[in-house]
Each structure stands twice: as C-alpha cells, then as structure tokens.
C-alpha cells in the first residue's frame, strides 16, 4: 500500500527519527528528501524516484528481466 508524504513524516516522527538522519544513512541530502516529500520533486526519475520508492510513496518498479 502506498503512503502519503504526511503519513511518512508522521511515521518517522512517532518513532523519533528525523528525516535528515534517514537521508544521510541512505546517501541522500536532506534537501533532496524533503523536496520529494513536499512535492517539489515528483519522483519520476533517478534519485528522486529512488527516494519516493524507499519511503513508499511510489510502487517498486517491476523488473522485466
């Protein structure tokens, strides 16, 4: 089931984990992650897509191999 950005933020807030710390652990900048969560990056391609998939905002792509 896909999540909304607000659900993702609330989930991590409830766990006491900052979005910035998750971003750094995954090798992303906090700014990149917040732009995806705030809708400035749509998450259609590249790193933004990887971020959206990681947080459950988009479904994982189906492999064709």
PyMOL commands that set and color helices and strands:
alter all, ss='L'
color gray80, all
select helices_A, chain A and resi 5-15+19-26+30-37+46-54
alter helices_A, ss='H'
color red, helices_A
deselect
rebuild
show_as cartoon
